Amino acid sequence: MAGDVVEIYTDGACSGNPGPGGWGAVLRYGRHEKDLYGGDAGPTTNNRMELMAPIQALESLTRPAAVRIYTDSTYVRNGILSWMARWKANGWLTSAKQPVKNADLWRRLEEAAAPHEVEWHWVKGHAGNVDNERADQLAVRGVREAAGR
């Protein structure tokens, strides 16, 4: 895929875990930027919101692209890069033969990523990365709106 890379910074948040939740994503393509956010009145979990952010960002892309996703969630990064293949091979069961938590969102994330060439990167949260901080602020905004505050 020729052309610029779409950079996406994502974050999720919850007020209580479970509780109302929100997700945020900052998308950058060349000189274009777009903020996305949303929420779930819940109860939901932080991990579900961490998954919703890259899902919504990828689903917002209108054509296949080279994408770099930056997340502060080791759950998301490890899940997509390491755990998912094993879960699928085991019929969406963990090694302890329990159903995979959030399997609906893991499947949706896989489908959303499929048309793209996606690189997954971990960034330390709340460490001064401007785009990660912005994604966090968007996620918190999603929580507030979902909770009616």
C-alpha positions in Angstrom: 0.0 0.0 0.0 1.6 3.2 -1.2 1.2 6.6 0.5 1.2 8.0 3.9 0.7 6.0 7.1 -2.4 6.5 9.2 -1.3 7.0 12.8 -3.8 6.2 15.5 -3.5 6.7 19.2 -6.1 5.0 21.4 -7.3 4.8 25.0 -10.1 3.5 27.1 -11.5 4.6 30.4 -14.0 3.5 33.0 -15.6 5.1 36.0 -15.6 2.1 38.2 -14.7 -1.2 36.7 -17.3 -2.2 35.8 -19.1 1.1 35.3 -19.8 3.6 32.6 -17.0 3.6 30.1 -15.5 5.7 27.3 -13.0 5.3 24.5 -11.0 7.8 22.5 -8.9 7.8 19.3 -6.7 10.4 17.6 -6.2 9.7 13.9 -3.6 11.4 11.8 -3.0 11.0 8.1 -0.6 13.5 6.6 -1.8 16.9 7.6 -5.3 15.7 8.5 -6.3 15.0 12.1 -9.5 13.6 13.5 -10.7 12.9 17.0 -13.1 10.1 17.7 -14.7 9.2 21.0 -17.7 7.4 22.4 -19.0 5.8 25.5 -21.1 3.1 27.0 -23.4 3.8 30.0 -22.5 0.3 31.1 -21.8 -1.4 33.2 -18.8 -2.1 31.0 -15.1 -2.6 31.7 -11.9 -0.8 31.0 -10.7 -3.6 28.8 -13.8 -3.4 26.6 -13.2 0.3 26.2 -9.5 -0.2 25.4 -10.7 -2.6 22.6 -13.4 -0.3 21.3 -11.0 2.6 20.6 -9.0 0.8 17.9 -12.1 -0.9 16.6 -13.9 2.4 16.1 -10.8 4.0 14.6 -10.2 1.2 12.1 -13.9 1.0 11.2 -13.8 4.8 10.4 -11.2 4.3 7.7 -12.7 4.5 4.2 -10.1 2.5 2.3 -7.3 0.0 3.0 -4.2 1.7 4.5 -0.9 1.2 6.2 -1.8 1.9 9.9 0.3 2.4 13.1 -1.8 2.0 16.2 -0.3 3.2 19.5 -2.0 1.9 22.6 -1.1 2.1 26.3 -3.0 -1.2 26.9 -0.8 -4.3 27.0 -4.0 -6.2 27.1 -4.9 -5.0 23.6 -1.4 -5.3 22.1 -0.6 -8.7 23.6 -4.1 -10.0 22.7 -3.9 -9.0 19.0 -0.2 -10.0 18.6 0.2 -13.0 20.8 -3.0 -14.5 22.3 -5.6 -14.3 19.6 -4.1 -17.0 17.3 -4.1 -19.5 20.2 -7.7 -18.5 21.3 -8.9 -19.1 17.7 -7.1 -22.4 17.5 -8.8 -23.4 20.8 -12.3 -22.4 19.7 -12.1 -19.1 21.6 -11.2 -20.8 24.9 -8.3 -19.9 27.1 -5.6 -22.4 28.0 -7.7 -23.0 31.2 -10.6 -24.0 28.8 -12.6 -20.9 29.8 -14.4 -18.7 27.3 -12.2 -15.8 26.2 -13.4 -12.6 27.8 -14.5 -10.0 25.3 -14.4 -12.5 22.4 -17.1 -10.5 20.6 -14.8 -7.4 20.5 -11.6 -9.4 19.7 -13.4 -10.8 16.6 -14.6 -7.3 15.7 -11.1 -5.9 16.1 -9.7 -8.7 13.8 -12.3 -7.9 11.2 -11.7 -4.2 11.4 -7.9 -4.7 11.0 -8.2 -7.2 8.2 -8.2 -4.8 5.2 -5.2 -2.8 6.5 -1.5 -3.3 7.1 -1.5 -2.7 10.9 1.5 -2.3 13.1 0.8 -2.4 16.9 2.9 -0.3 19.2 2.7 0.1 23.0 3.2 3.5 24.6 3.5 4.2 28.3 0.3 5.8 29.5 0.2 9.2 31.3 3.9 9.7 30.5 3.6 12.9 28.5 3.0 11.5 25.0 0.8 14.3 23.6 -1.3 12.1 21.4 -1.8 9.4 24.1 -2.9 12.1 26.5 -5.3 13.5 24.0 -6.8 10.0 23.4 -7.1 9.7 27.2 -9.0 13.0 27.4 -11.3 11.9 24.7 -12.0 8.6 26.5 -12.8 10.5 29.7 -15.1 12.7 27.7 -16.8 9.5 26.5 -17.2 8.3 30.1 -18.8 11.6 31.2 -21.2 11.7 28.3 -22.2 8.1 28.8 -22.7 8.6 32.5 -24.8 11.8 31.8 -22.4 14.1 33.6 
